[in-house]
Amino acid sequence: MSIAYLVTHSGGFHADELLSSVILTRLYPDAQLQRSRDRQWITPAADRIIYDVGGAFDAEAQIFDHHQRPSPLREDGQPYSSFGLIWSQYGRAYLAALAVPEHDIEAVHTKFDTKFVLPIDLLDNGAVEPSVAGPLSALTLPALLGNLKPSFDDTSPTADDDAFLAALPIVSALIEAEIRTMAAKARARTLVLEAIEAAGTSPILELPMGMPYGAALDQAGADHILFVVCPRGADWTLGGIKLSNDTFEQRADLPEAWAGLTDAALEAASGVKGAKFCHNARFIAVADSREAILKMAEIAVQQA
């Protein structure tokens, strides 16, 4: 029997069932979203998926609650929310529905679970306090989604349901953007690994276009690479490589004499015809041709 109903609880909502609804409505666009606590709705049946309500977790019976005791736990003992349970069961199909290539699905599924799903699970279960985000706590996803709830003095009998349905496309856009970014990074990793192999022992990595490259450098152990060059529109860029995502420090800076210069002044300082710009912080430079940017890269390596 096909899925005709997606059932979650009525009343106020939280991030976990809202995010779960995004996954399920993508997979079952013709199913009716039913928010209820009535026993007739939250009793398992072949025509429905029940989540964040019902007092049981049974994937075969298509019920995914986490409020009962004992509650479902991950292999490492961390708690699931309904979002984690739904992602575990339906996340791969959701990625396929978003056209993530089959060979990248497992990696993207795991990464999204770690970066996006697990924090929701932990917050929903009180396993971490929102205050861990410090001054950014009001900007966490659960906090922002909480702002989409109706105000306390909204007396409309459909206020919660209306707010829930209005929030769905907003949350869907956020999740799909995150997935697109992760899928793009997976595609980029393949291209960067090929470029690293082509570079050999050179400290200069040439890429066919701008793309994320840090993960591939780490995977390849390419610590010898100091600079990255790639085309950007009609120009070419030369960039440094940050030591990590937690710092602006680089493996090597561009020459100090280039800092903040443009056009003729930069051509004079670098001795490279076609040099156009160097950032004052010395992490990126621009030239008008591949030949010019490679000359600048060679000079930067020599002076590093």
VMD Tcl script that draws the C-alpha trace (Angstrom):
set ca {
  {0.00 0.00 0.00}
  {1.33 3.47 -0.85}
  {1.88 6.16 1.78}
  {-1.22 8.32 1.99}
  {-0.57 10.10 5.31}
  {2.37 11.70 7.07}
  {1.37 11.95 10.71}
  {3.00 14.06 13.40}
  {1.63 15.66 16.55}
  {-0.62 18.68 16.72}
  {-0.04 21.82 18.79}
  {3.27 23.62 19.11}
  {6.11 22.37 16.93}
  {9.85 21.91 17.21}
  {12.70 21.67 14.77}
  {12.83 17.87 14.70}
  {9.35 17.12 13.34}
  {9.46 20.17 11.08}
  {12.72 19.00 9.52}
  {11.39 15.44 9.32}
  {8.38 16.75 7.44}
  {10.67 18.35 4.84}
  {12.26 14.95 4.12}
  {8.99 13.07 3.98}
  {6.98 15.56 1.94}
  {9.72 15.49 -0.71}
  {9.53 11.69 -0.89}
  {5.75 11.49 -0.65}
  {4.43 14.69 -2.24}
  {0.91 13.29 -2.66}
  {0.55 12.22 0.98}
  {-1.61 14.25 3.34}
  {0.26 15.89 6.21}
  {-1.80 15.20 9.32}
  {-1.03 16.87 12.66}
  {-2.91 15.04 15.40}
  {-2.63 13.23 18.71}
  {-5.81 11.21 18.18}
  {-5.22 7.51 18.67}
  {-6.81 6.68 15.32}
  {-4.08 8.69 13.58}
  {-1.05 7.71 15.64}
  {-1.70 3.97 15.45}
  {0.65 2.34 12.90}
  {-0.83 1.32 9.56}
  {0.54 0.49 6.14}
  {-0.71 3.74 4.62}
  {1.10 6.13 6.97}
  {4.41 7.23 8.45}
  {4.14 8.45 12.04}
  {6.88 10.57 13.60}
  {7.59 12.46 16.81}
  {4.43 11.01 18.32}
  {2.99 7.60 19.14}
  {5.33 6.38 21.87}
  {7.24 3.83 19.80}
  {10.06 3.40 17.34}
  {9.63 0.63 14.80}
  {10.98 1.31 11.33}
  {9.13 -1.65 9.82}
  {5.85 -0.38 11.26}
  {6.75 3.14 10.04}
  {6.56 4.82 13.43}
  {9.44 7.07 14.55}
  {8.98 8.49 18.03}
  {11.74 9.11 20.58}
  {9.86 10.25 23.69}
  {9.28 6.78 25.16}
  {11.49 4.91 27.61}
  {13.84 3.46 26.69}
  {14.40 5.98 23.94}
  {16.25 5.07 20.71}
  {19.98 5.72 20.77}
  {22.69 5.92 18.14}
  {25.46 3.32 18.15}
  {27.63 5.69 20.18}
  {24.90 6.14 22.79}
  {23.81 9.62 21.74}
  {20.04 10.16 21.57}
  {17.93 10.36 18.46}
  {15.16 12.86 17.88}
  {12.51 12.11 15.29}
  {14.68 13.91 12.74}
  {17.60 11.57 13.31}
  {15.32 8.53 13.05}
  {13.71 9.78 9.83}
  {17.09 10.73 8.34}
  {18.52 7.31 9.15}
  {15.62 5.59 7.42}
  {14.80 7.94 4.54}
  {17.82 10.24 4.13}
  {19.45 8.28 1.33}
  {16.23 8.22 -0.69}
  {15.88 11.96 -0.08}
  {19.38 12.58 -1.44}
  {18.59 10.50 -4.50}
  {15.41 12.56 -4.98}
  {17.60 15.68 -4.97}
  {19.73 14.13 -7.74}
  {22.83 13.60 -5.61}
  {24.99 11.16 -7.63}
  {24.73 7.60 -6.37}
  {28.45 7.34 -5.69}
  {28.29 10.39 -3.40}
  {25.10 9.53 -1.49}
  {26.70 7.63 1.39}
  {29.34 10.29 2.02}
  {26.82 13.15 1.86}
  {24.37 11.21 4.05}
  {27.01 10.72 6.73}
  {28.27 14.31 6.56}
  {24.78 15.80 6.77}
  {23.97 13.53 9.69}
  {27.07 14.66 11.57}
  {26.90 18.38 10.81}
  {23.15 19.01 10.65}
  {21.06 16.16 12.07}
  {23.00 15.25 15.20}
  {22.98 18.80 16.64}
  {19.18 18.87 16.25}
  {18.93 15.48 17.97}
  {21.08 16.62 20.88}
  {19.30 19.93 21.38}
  {15.84 18.39 21.15}
  {16.72 15.82 23.82}
  {18.40 18.32 26.13}
  {21.73 16.53 25.70}
  {23.37 19.90 25.05}
  {22.26 23.34 26.15}
  {21.55 26.07 23.59}
  {23.97 28.22 25.58}
  {26.90 26.26 24.13}
  {26.53 28.52 21.11}
  {27.35 31.52 23.32}
  {26.33 34.87 21.84}
  {25.17 33.05 18.70}
  {22.61 30.93 20.59}
  {19.72 33.03 19.30}
  {20.89 32.28 15.75}
  {20.92 28.48 16.00}
  {18.49 26.74 13.66}
  {16.11 25.55 16.42}
  {15.96 29.07 17.83}
  {15.26 30.59 14.42}
  {12.58 28.01 13.68}
  {11.03 28.78 17.04}
  {10.45 32.32 15.81}
  {8.14 30.91 13.14}
  {5.64 29.74 15.76}
  {2.47 31.80 16.27}
  {2.52 34.47 18.95}
  {1.03 33.70 22.36}
  {-2.04 35.85 21.75}
  {-2.91 34.43 18.35}
  {-6.29 32.87 19.17}
  {-6.93 31.32 15.77}
  {-7.83 27.63 16.19}
  {-5.56 26.82 13.24}
  {-2.63 29.04 14.31}
  {-0.18 26.20 14.99}
  {-1.04 24.29 11.83}
  {-0.89 27.44 9.72}
  {2.51 28.37 11.14}
  {3.81 24.82 10.64}
  {2.78 24.76 6.98}
  {4.19 28.24 6.39}
  {7.52 27.17 7.90}
  {7.90 24.08 5.70}
  {9.07 25.79 2.48}
  {11.49 27.95 4.46}
  {13.08 24.94 6.13}
  {13.03 22.98 2.88}
  {15.04 25.73 1.18}
  {17.62 25.65 3.98}
  {18.05 21.88 3.88}
  {18.23 21.71 0.10}
  {20.83 24.49 0.02}
  {22.94 22.59 2.57}
  {22.65 19.38 0.56}
  {23.56 21.17 -2.68}
  {26.65 22.59 -1.00}
  {27.72 19.19 0.34}
  {27.10 17.50 -3.01}
  {29.11 20.21 -4.77}
  {31.99 19.69 -2.36}
  {31.90 15.98 -3.09}
  {32.11 16.69 -6.83}
  {34.91 19.18 -6.27}
  {36.94 16.70 -4.24}
  {37.21 14.39 -7.24}
  {38.39 17.24 -9.48}
  {40.89 18.52 -6.91}
  {42.38 15.07 -6.33}
  {42.93 14.77 -10.08}
  {44.61 18.19 -10.11}
  {46.84 17.26 -7.16}
  {47.98 14.16 -9.01}
  {48.72 16.25 -12.10}
  {50.68 18.79 -10.03}
  {53.02 16.13 -8.71}
  {55.68 17.73 -6.50}
  {54.88 21.28 -7.60}
  {53.89 23.71 -4.81}
  {51.37 25.26 -7.21}
  {47.96 23.63 -7.72}
  {46.09 24.61 -10.87}
  {42.31 24.07 -10.84}
  {39.95 24.33 -13.82}
  {37.65 26.72 -11.92}
  {37.10 28.06 -8.44}
  {36.00 25.27 -6.10}
  {36.44 24.07 -2.50}
  {39.76 22.25 -2.24}
  {40.70 21.99 1.44}
  {39.21 18.56 2.11}
  {40.95 17.05 -0.92}
  {44.30 18.55 0.11}
  {43.92 16.98 3.53}
  {42.81 13.66 2.04}
  {45.80 13.59 -0.31}
  {48.25 14.76 2.36}
  {49.42 17.40 -0.10}
  {51.23 19.56 2.45}
  {53.77 20.66 -0.16}
  {51.22 22.74 -2.07}
  {51.43 26.42 -1.10}
  {49.27 28.24 -3.64}
  {46.24 27.61 -5.84}
  {45.59 29.19 -9.24}
  {42.37 29.08 -11.24}
  {40.43 31.13 -13.79}
  {37.76 33.57 -12.64}
  {35.82 35.03 -15.52}
  {38.30 36.63 -17.92}
  {40.98 36.82 -15.20}
  {43.03 34.32 -13.20}
  {43.49 34.22 -9.44}
  {46.36 33.17 -7.20}
  {45.38 32.25 -3.67}
  {47.03 31.13 -0.47}
  {45.90 28.09 1.52}
  {44.65 28.53 5.07}
  {46.23 26.33 7.73}
  {42.72 25.41 8.91}
  {39.15 26.68 8.84}
  {39.71 28.14 12.30}
  {42.39 30.63 11.29}
  {43.31 33.14 8.60}
  {46.95 32.08 8.77}
  {48.22 30.55 5.55}
  {50.82 28.01 4.55}
  {52.53 30.89 2.75}
  {51.65 34.53 2.13}
  {51.99 36.39 -1.12}
  {55.01 38.74 -1.26}
  {54.82 41.68 1.13}
  {55.87 44.08 -1.63}
  {52.64 43.31 -3.50}
  {50.24 44.06 -0.64}
  {47.41 46.41 -1.62}
  {48.79 47.21 -5.09}
  {46.87 47.27 -8.38}
  {47.55 47.49 -12.09}
  {50.75 49.40 -13.06}
  {52.00 49.59 -9.48}
  {51.63 45.82 -9.06}
  {53.21 45.16 -12.44}
  {56.20 47.23 -11.36}
  {56.49 45.57 -7.95}
  {56.11 42.02 -9.27}
  {57.79 42.41 -12.64}
  {54.83 40.60 -14.23}
  {53.00 42.15 -17.15}
  {49.26 41.66 -16.63}
  {49.30 41.66 -12.82}
  {46.12 43.46 -11.72}
  {45.50 43.21 -7.97}
  {46.87 41.90 -4.68}
  {44.83 42.02 -1.50}
  {46.36 43.98 1.35}
  {46.16 40.84 3.51}
  {48.21 38.96 0.87}
  {45.90 35.98 0.49}
  {44.78 36.54 -3.11}
  {46.09 38.15 -6.28}
  {44.62 38.57 -9.76}
  {46.17 38.71 -13.23}
  {44.72 38.99 -16.71}
  {46.08 35.70 -18.08}
  {47.13 32.19 -17.09}
  {50.70 32.95 -18.13}
  {50.84 36.02 -15.88}
  {49.30 34.31 -12.85}
  {51.69 31.36 -13.11}
  {54.64 33.78 -13.18}
  {53.27 35.46 -10.06}
  {52.81 32.05 -8.43}
  {56.43 31.10 -9.16}
  {57.67 34.36 -7.64}
  {55.47 33.85 -4.58}
  {56.90 30.35 -4.10}
  {60.47 31.64 -4.39}
  {59.86 34.32 -1.76}
  {57.76 32.20 0.60}
}
mol new
graphics top color blue
foreach p $ca { graphics top sphere $p radius 0.5 }
foreach p [lrange $ca 0 end-1] q [lrange $ca 1 end] { graphics top cylinder $p $q radius 0.2 }
display resetview
